[in-house]
């Protein structure tokens, strides 16, 4: 693979959990061999980067985020040898692989914690945060999982002391203020870099650098520690990246961005919140507001944009009245909500399965400045299983065929790692095999969308300008690079719109249609008058250095309803 230190700026990131993707041996659990057998599918889809969720040895009380060994593979999923084969096969298909760096906490079963609770004078005692007396109220932090969690302190009888945990009680926090812990984090990174990974998604990044219960239990100069991790990473592998899960306020984003010497990518939670507010209001204004409020990413950093991830849709970044509206629109049943802040549903059922609406949402995602991130199953319109607890509702097995267990596994359904989706979006109705054969399927829409996005790098790394329209339901923006200009127009309304878009202060010449919800009249000049169907979208491009037929795709045919 040719080294490109900024490969992530125009990457297509695809997130998956090995245990729910493809089972190769019929035991009901996905595995690395099954993932290897699926790589041609992912390559054909256009994926350039795989983000693997935790695959480490674990008691599995939090879907693998309770790590018991940072240097191994969960035996249900395979071996280190299987991982090495997977890495080679992924590289041969031109894919980067990033893995989870889950170092805010460990499992209570991790050897470090077991040794820490046994020996108060041993090396590992200070790997965690302890308090011998019951903590006073002012030392109790805000719980992360309301309704599932009472306190951030848990008493351990063997240790004779309380330990701190931001998350569940079985996940004691590491003392990141301890230099020995910081060195262990680097060792973990170095181990997986030697096996060829292209970087790390830092789980719970905001909590890693947040005060933990007692003074001295987090880095005294967290900015320096974060920069130190980046320098270590770059010294070991110049093209490797750090991707932060940092659901923080606007004024805290700069900590993770710095001057470009900290995070390469940071998940855009603020845009995600206002994205859904825009969908709920059928208005572009919340999205415009978010885009204008975000700090400009310094080189070489960039935002990572997503619609839905593997957690709840956390609406904490919205004012109360705005989040109430999103809940009412997309999660009217209390069973669809979790932790007093989030929605535990996938996008298609939230939008009532409306193909026009779903297409518009992903067209907008792929056209916005930043790196797009997909969750496995997005490309076929998978739903959720609300019978499963908490966030597991959106972590069901991949739906490959209309056969038994959706082609995920040959095991008896009772042995599956997790039940399949039921109802309207069950595998018999939504699966890869059927959609491959249907040229009008959502899967084939994604194939066109991803191909077009790759052929239009302006959208990923160009200079962005929001364009004036005469309709608050329509979002129009342009992205400029030295090699071209791209313009995207999206109607967030379920009604037809007649809109005027101010494209530029200069004549852009002929604008080529790259992709859209239907055939449109050609556009030329500084303004465009256009009629937009409900949830219409359109990508335009001008490039005087290329033929009008190079890089362009015809507008898609109208989608099936």
Buried (B, 14 or more C-beta within 10 A) or exposed (E): BEEEBBBBBBBBBBBBBBBBBBBBEEBBBBBBBBBBEBBEBBBEBBBBBBBBBBBBBBBBBBBBBBBBBBEBBBEBBBBEEBBEBBBEBBBEBEBBBBBBBBBBBBBBBBEBBBBBBEEEEEEBBBBBBBBEEEBEEEBEBEBBBEEBBEBBBBEBEEBEBBBBBBBBBBBBBBBBBBEEBBEBBBEBBBEBBEEBBBBBBBBBBBBBBBEBBBEEBBBEEBBEBBBBBBEBBBEEBEBBBBBBBBBBEEEEBBBBBBEBBBBBBBBBBBBBBBBBBBBBBBBBBBBBBBBEEBEEBBEBBBBBBBBBBBBBBBBEBBEEEBBEBBBEBBBEEEEBBBBEBBBBBBBBBBBEBBBBBBBBBBBBBBBBBBBBBBBBBBBBBBBBBBEBEBBBBBBBBBBBBBEBBBBBBBBEEEEBBBBBBEEEBBBEBBBBBBBBEEEEBBBBBBBBBBBBBBBBBBBBBBEBEBBEBEBBBBBBBBBBBEEBBBBBBBBBBEEEBEBBBEBBEEEBEEBBBBBBBBEBEEBBEEEBEBEBBBBBBBBBBBBEEBEBEEBBBEBBEEBEE
